[in-house]
Amino acid sequence: MRAFDAIVVGAGPAGSTAARELAAAGARTLVVERAAWPRYKACGGGIPLRAERMLAFPIDGVVEASVSRIEVSAGGGAAFAKRSPRGPFARMVMRDRFDALLAEHAERAGAELRTGTQVRGLDLDGRVRIRADGFEAEAETLICADGAHSPVGRMAGLGAGIAECAAWEVELRGRPRARGVAEATALIDFGYEPRGYAWLFPKAERLSIGIVLPRERAGDMKALVERYRARLGLADAETAIARGHKIRLRRGGEPIAGERTALAGDAAGLADEFTEEGISYAIHSGRLAARAALRALGGDGDLRRYQASVEAEIQPELTAARIIACMFYGVLRRAPGPWLFAAERTPFLWSSLFAVQRGESSYAREAQRTGPLAAVAAAVLRRRDARERAAALPRRRARP
Ligand SMILES: Cc1cc2nc3c(=O)[nH]c(=O)nc-3n(C[C@H](O)[C@H](O)[C@H](O)COP(=O)(O)OP(=O)(O)OC[C@H]3O[C@@H](n4cnc5c(N)ncnc54)[C@H](O)[C@@H]3O)c2cc1C
C-alpha cells in the first residue's frame, strides 16, 4: 500500500489548493480524483477577483473574459447596467481549464495526482486508509474536497445538517452578443420565487447560462432556463452541455473536521447565500485545511482546529452574505418594480457589491454599514432557523 503524509480527495479548487500548499511545505501529498481529467464541472465559471487574488500564480492563460459590467433585470423586466469603476470584478473561465491549471500547480509543487480513481472505502482506525478500484493508500491526514455530494466526507461522518440549494447550467456555443457594448457583460435576472437568479456569463466561444433556486424548486430549473434563454434570443443556439448540481450552504456549527479529517470547499458547504458562489471559499478553505494538516503533521494538535479557523475566517462572511440576501430578497419579493427602480438609483449597492467581489471589502463590513437593518434581518433568520429545527425534530425522532 502506498503511504503519504496527506491524502486529498477531489481535484477541484479546494483540493488542488490544499494539495499545493501541503506539497510546497514538503508533505508527501496524494490527490485522488474520480473523474477522467480534465473534467467539466457544472459552474458559471465566474471567478470573483478576490478568488484570483488568493492564488499564488497568474490565471491569465485560462481567462476567457474579464467582466467589469453587469446588466440587471427582474423577471425579464427592464434591465439596467452598472460598471465597476475600479476595473473588472470577475474573470470568466471554463472550469475544465481552470481546475486543470490549479491541479498542475499542485503537481508542480510536488503533489501526486491520480485521476480516474474513485474513492469507495475509508478506514479511520489508526492511520487514514482509502480504497479505490485496484488502488489503496494510507496517510496521517485526509482532506475531503469531494464536492457538494461529498461521498467520502459522509464516510468520515462529517458534513451532516448542511443546507442546500439547486443550480442548473447550460453551455451554449456562440459568442457574446455585441449590442454596441465594448466590454464583456454579465447578465443577472432576478424575480424568481421565492429567491434566486438566472445568469448569462460570457466566455470566448461559449455562453454560460444558468439558474440557482431553493432545493424545493429544482424541478422548475430547466424550464426557467429555457424561458430565459428564449427571452435573450438564444433559443436556437447550440447546446454543448446542460447539467445540474446542488450547492451546499453552511450556516455555522455543522461538523466539518475530525481528528484526522477535514472537509474543504463545497464538501463543507462553503458557498454564500447571496451570490451562491463558492470558488473563493473553496480556495480559502483549502488553504486553511492544509495549514491545519501541516501543524498536525508537525505534532501540533489535530485537524479539529480547522473547524475553528473556518468559523473565524470564513463563516462570518457566509453569515453576512445570508443576512444581505435576506434583506435584498425581502424587499424584492414585496415590491419588484419599485425595488428595481430604487436599485438602479442606489450607487452604494453596486459599489459595495463590486468592492466585495474585488476583495476590497467584505460582506461582513457591508452588512454592518446597513446598521439596524442587518440586525433585523439576522433576527428574522434566527427565528426561521429555529422554526426549521423544530419542524425537523419530530422527523428525526420518528426515525428508528
Ligand atoms: C450550476 C452551478 C454554477 C456555479 N457557478 C459558480 C460561479 O460562477 N462562481 C463561483 O464562485 N461558484 C460557482 N458555483 C459553485 C462552485 O462550482 C463550487 O463552489 C466549487 O466548484 C467548489 O469547489 P470544490 O473544489 O469544493 O468542489 P468541486 O469543484 O465540485 O470538486 C470536487 C471534486 O471531487 C471529485 N470527487 C467526488 N467524489 C469523489 C470520490 N469518491 N473519489 C475521488 N474524487 C471524487 C469530483 O470528481 C470533483 O472533481 C456554481 C455551482 C453550480 C452547481
PDBQT file of the ligand as one rigid body, heavy atoms in Angstrom, charges set to zero:
ROOT
HETATM    1  C1  LIG A 501     -24.557  25.417 -11.764  1.00  0.00    +0.000 C 
HETATM    2  C2  LIG A 501     -23.531  25.997 -10.820  1.00  0.00    +0.000 A 
HETATM    3  C3  LIG A 501     -22.952  27.234 -11.119  1.00  0.00    +0.000 A 
HETATM    4  C4  LIG A 501     -21.959  27.779 -10.269  1.00  0.00    +0.000 A 
HETATM    5  N1  LIG A 501     -21.376  28.958 -10.634  1.00  0.00    +0.000 NA
HETATM    6  C5  LIG A 501     -20.382  29.471  -9.842  1.00  0.00    +0.000 A 
HETATM    7  C6  LIG A 501     -19.688  30.655 -10.242  1.00  0.00    +0.000 A 
HETATM    8  O1  LIG A 501     -19.927  31.225 -11.316  1.00  0.00    +0.000 OA
HETATM    9  N2  LIG A 501     -18.729  31.138  -9.411  1.00  0.00    +0.000 N 
HETATM   10  C7  LIG A 501     -18.401  30.514  -8.224  1.00  0.00    +0.000 A 
HETATM   11  O2  LIG A 501     -17.525  31.008  -7.488  1.00  0.00    +0.000 OA
HETATM   12  N3  LIG A 501     -19.022  29.363  -7.858  1.00  0.00    +0.000 NA
HETATM   13  C8  LIG A 501     -19.984  28.830  -8.641  1.00  0.00    +0.000 A 
HETATM   14  N4  LIG A 501     -20.584  27.644  -8.273  1.00  0.00    +0.000 N 
HETATM   15  C9  LIG A 501     -20.090  26.922  -7.099  1.00  0.00    +0.000 C 
HETATM   16  C10 LIG A 501     -18.747  26.249  -7.451  1.00  0.00    +0.000 C 
HETATM   17  O3  LIG A 501     -18.910  25.444  -8.597  1.00  0.00    +0.000 OA
HETATM   18  C11 LIG A 501     -18.252  25.410  -6.274  1.00  0.00    +0.000 C 
HETATM   19  O4  LIG A 501     -18.318  26.180  -5.098  1.00  0.00    +0.000 OA
HETATM   20  C12 LIG A 501     -16.822  24.907  -6.482  1.00  0.00    +0.000 C 
HETATM   21  O5  LIG A 501     -16.736  24.055  -7.592  1.00  0.00    +0.000 OA
HETATM   22  C13 LIG A 501     -16.342  24.172  -5.232  1.00  0.00    +0.000 C 
HETATM   23  O6  LIG A 501     -15.084  23.595  -5.467  1.00  0.00    +0.000 OA
HETATM   24  P1  LIG A 501     -14.649  22.267  -4.711  1.00  0.00    +0.000 P 
HETATM   25  O7  LIG A 501     -13.200  22.078  -5.019  1.00  0.00    +0.000 OA
HETATM   26  O8  LIG A 501     -15.075  22.311  -3.310  1.00  0.00    +0.000 OA
HETATM   27  O9  LIG A 501     -15.511  21.096  -5.367  1.00  0.00    +0.000 OA
HETATM   28  P2  LIG A 501     -15.628  20.584  -6.864  1.00  0.00    +0.000 P 
HETATM   29  O10 LIG A 501     -15.152  21.615  -7.811  1.00  0.00    +0.000 OA
HETATM   30  O11 LIG A 501     -17.005  20.063  -7.017  1.00  0.00    +0.000 OA
HETATM   31  O12 LIG A 501     -14.585  19.365  -6.922  1.00  0.00    +0.000 OA
HETATM   32  C14 LIG A 501     -14.846  18.163  -6.228  1.00  0.00    +0.000 C 
HETATM   33  C15 LIG A 501     -14.102  17.044  -6.936  1.00  0.00    +0.000 C 
HETATM   34  O13 LIG A 501     -14.180  15.859  -6.148  1.00  0.00    +0.000 OA
HETATM   35  C16 LIG A 501     -14.257  14.753  -7.014  1.00  0.00    +0.000 C 
HETATM   36  N5  LIG A 501     -14.819  13.596  -6.286  1.00  0.00    +0.000 N 
HETATM   37  C17 LIG A 501     -16.073  13.479  -5.788  1.00  0.00    +0.000 A 
HETATM   38  N6  LIG A 501     -16.221  12.261  -5.197  1.00  0.00    +0.000 NA
HETATM   39  C18 LIG A 501     -15.048  11.618  -5.325  1.00  0.00    +0.000 A 
HETATM   40  C19 LIG A 501     -14.590  10.322  -4.929  1.00  0.00    +0.000 A 
HETATM   41  N7  LIG A 501     -15.376   9.439  -4.283  1.00  0.00    +0.000 N 
HETATM   42  N8  LIG A 501     -13.318   9.969  -5.221  1.00  0.00    +0.000 NA
HETATM   43  C20 LIG A 501     -12.484  10.827  -5.877  1.00  0.00    +0.000 A 
HETATM   44  N9  LIG A 501     -12.881  12.070  -6.290  1.00  0.00    +0.000 NA
HETATM   45  C21 LIG A 501     -14.130  12.457  -6.009  1.00  0.00    +0.000 A 
HETATM   46  C22 LIG A 501     -15.149  15.249  -8.158  1.00  0.00    +0.000 C 
HETATM   47  O14 LIG A 501     -14.988  14.498  -9.326  1.00  0.00    +0.000 OA
HETATM   48  C23 LIG A 501     -14.705  16.706  -8.295  1.00  0.00    +0.000 C 
HETATM   49  O15 LIG A 501     -13.731  16.868  -9.311  1.00  0.00    +0.000 OA
HETATM   50  C24 LIG A 501     -21.578  27.085  -9.095  1.00  0.00    +0.000 A 
HETATM   51  C25 LIG A 501     -22.170  25.851  -8.785  1.00  0.00    +0.000 A 
HETATM   52  C26 LIG A 501     -23.128  25.303  -9.638  1.00  0.00    +0.000 A 
HETATM   53  C27 LIG A 501     -23.736  23.969  -9.298  1.00  0.00    +0.000 C 
ENDROOT
TORSDOF 0
